[in-house]
Structure formats: structure tokens, C-alpha cells
Amino acid sequence: MSRPRVAVIGAGAAGLAAAKALLDRGLEPVVHERGDRPGGLWVRTAPGSPAYASLHLNTSRGRTGFAARPMPRTWPDYPSADLVAGYLADYADAFGVTGHIRFGTDVTSVERTEDGRWEVAAGRDTDLYDAVVVANGHNREPRMPAAAYPGDFSGVHMHARDYSDPEPFRGRRVLVVGTGNSAMDIAVDASHVARGPVLLSARRGVHIVPKYLFGRPSDATGGALAVLPWRIRQAVAQTLLRLAVGRPQDYGLPAPSGGLLQNHPTVSDTVLSRLTHGEIAVRPGIARFEGDRAVFADGSGDTVDTVVWATGYRVTLPFLGERWTGPDPERLPLYKRVFHLDDPSLAFVGLMQSTGAALPVVEAQGELVAAHLAGEYALPDPAAQRRAVARDLRAATARWGDRRPMMRVDFDHYVADLPRERAAGARRLAARPERAFAPARPQESPR
């Protein structure tokens, strides 16, 4: 039997990890990447990349790199975006992935054929594959407020995705909307050049975690507590954080609506300093615009020239129809956040929101996909898969509420769980060898 031929969509960290795992098992990946180099969103010049000049990791080097190729120990604890982009390019070269990437190819459709294969259209080319791995990321399509605010704003609107450096803010009155990592980074950058304090509009409170706690990278503390149930970890971590930096309310920010391990924290060493120096001023949510004024929910108002919407990103899978994604890709149920429940030859790497670093997660997911397609791992029966997804969703909703519960994974527990799942799948396969993945029919030459 010929080797399964696998389309991998995207050459960011997720696609590279998947392709490497496939190559390790003798499979044939073809990686489609619309940019001109590997690295995905970390390449600041890539189409639609949200990376900006001051972007650095918010998880530490030791907890972020691939296990198969750790980041150099000589690097800083929190490398820049440019260093990470170079690291990913080096990873692709070191494991022979680069030669399997088709650069400048934008996948426009993925369709199941009648004979059980996958037809993938990219640019003017259409090829046939035995399986598809979707690894296109989910930080490219800006999420704007669901409804426009009343009134008209006479200044400049922009989304955080379009931010590169603070120079356009020089001498201007800037309002940043949001409290995530990008919002805080942009507000800090702008505060060095803007006119007056940068305004930070915060509808919800978040926990602000510095990059170092007690002389060590803050996520190292979380790793040390990983053996504990998350509620105990949360109580310990919140106590340590309060001892180290106090509460968000002490800096004028709203109180967080949930616990530290229930809402994605914002990691920043600098925003608290800029707040205490008066260079950033907190405002509540926006109520309306009046020309060059933003009026806030508490009735106060400020004159502003530029509004930066750091309001996140929507998950979009434009090459897959609703037959495969449902009406909302953020709610797409996947077994172990990897395998499509209707057809496991359609797999996803990176379609998750982790409490920690992404790279170890996508590395583990890529290994699981490759084991399945290489005939080393069998999935549970469909009913058991659906029960597992429902059980995971209940647990995620209890912890994270209605904010992307289907996509959420606990970093330490998830990365430890996937190797156990591979071992369980190997035992299932030994008991029933007929459940091994096989191409639908002998491989034909691609069109």
C-alpha cells in the first residue's frame, strides 16, 4: 500500500509540528502556506500577521519550545517575535519540512470526494489527498464589537492586527479598547509617544501576571503546581500573585470576573508601572461617540484622535463549508481537540485556546494525528468519542463559562494526556487491527 498523502494547511508552528510528525513516520505531507516563508503569524511580514515590533513571548522560553528542538539556552527568557520566527524556520529546515512546503498557495476549498479522498484547491491547483490537517491558526480575522456604538467618531479607527509600531500615535490622543495581551502591549508602546495618558477602556477585569514572580518566570510556578486540581492551583497561584503585585483594582483596573485559571490572564511586566506613573489611565466600556469624544459607561468622556480595537480575533475556516464546521467554528466539537467526529481523516492542529504555551500543545497534537494516519493508533468508537467530547465540554464550561469552552485546554494536563491517549489507541489497535487508518483507495497521481 502506498504511503498516505496528507495536505497540511498552514506552515506556522502547528503546521510545521504536524508535518514533522508525519515525516517521522514515513508519510507524505504537502504543506500549503500562503506566505513566502515558514513561521505563520510570528513572521511580521507575512500576509495578515498580527505581530508587531515589540511583540515578545508571554510564556517563557523553557515552557514554550518544541520538545524535539528546545529553544537555545542562550536566548532571553522571553524571546522576541523575530527570534521565534527564526526558530520556526530553523525547525522546518532541521527536520526536512521546508522542502515539503508550497509557498504562496492559499487554500480556497477542501471537499470530500465520492471515493473517500479529499480534494484541496489552492490557487490554480487542485490535488487529491488521503487526509487533511487544518493548521491555519485563528489569530488573523479581526473581531470587532458585535454592534456599532451609537454616534459617529471623527478620528481614526484601527484594529490591533494592523498595529506595527507606535510612531503613528506620536502626539495623538489614543484610546485602546481591550484588556488582553495585545491591548496592554499597544497601550504601553503608545504611552511613550502619545499626547497625554493613553486611555484603556476595560469592560471586564483581568488578572495581570508579571513575567517574573519571585525571581523566576511566572509560568514556571504554574508548572510546579500542575499535579494539583485546577481549583487548588488557582487558589495557590492567586495568593502568590496578590502577595507579589496586589490586586488589579489597586491599579485602577476593574476586578476580574473570574479566577486566575478561569479567565485568560494578561502577562505584562510594564503595564502596571505605566498605570502607576499616570501614563495609562483606565476607563470603563464605551457608551457612544460624539465626534472627537468617546463617552463611557459612567458618563465621563474624553477627546481622542485614534481608537485601537484590541478586541481579539474570530475563528474562520473559509475553505471548509458548514458541513464540516457547523455555523460557528469556535464550537466545532473535536475528539481530543484534534479529530473531526464525522471523519477523522480531517484533523485539526492548533484549533484550541491553551492556558499556557501553544508550541508544546501543537507538537503533541501533531504526534497524535501522525500516529493515527500511520496506522499506529486507533480512535475509540464514534459513540465513545462523542461522550468524551460532551464530558470535556461540561468540565470546560464549569471552569471557563461561555467564552470559547469548546476550544479550551489546560496546558499541563492536556500535554500530559495526549501521550496517554496515544498509548490507549495503540492498545485498541492491537485488539482490533482492522481499525487502523488506510487510504480509501490506491493513490492516484494528483491533478
Secondary structure, 3 states (H helix, E strand, C coil): CCCCEEEEECCCHHHHHHHHHHHHCCCEEEEEECCCCCCHHHCCCCCCCCCCCCCECCCCHHHHCECCECCCCCCCCCCEHHHHHHHHHHHHHHCCCHHHEEECCCEEEEEECCCCCEEEEECCEEEEECEEEECCCCCCEECCCCCCCCCCECCEEEEHHHCCCCHHHCCCCEEEECCCHHHHHHHHHHHCCCCCCEEEECCCECCEECCEECCEEHHHHHHHCCCCCHHHHHHHHHHHHHHHHCCHHHHCCCCECCCCCCCCCEECCCHHHHHHCCCEEEECCEEEEEECEEEECCCCEEECCEEEECCCEECCCCCCCHHHHCCCHHHCCEECCCEECCCCCEEECCCCEECCCCHHHHHHHHHHHHHHHCCCCCCCCHHHHHHHHHHHHHHHHHHHCCCCHHHEECHHHHHHHHHHHHHHHHHHHHHCHHHCCCCCCCCCCCC
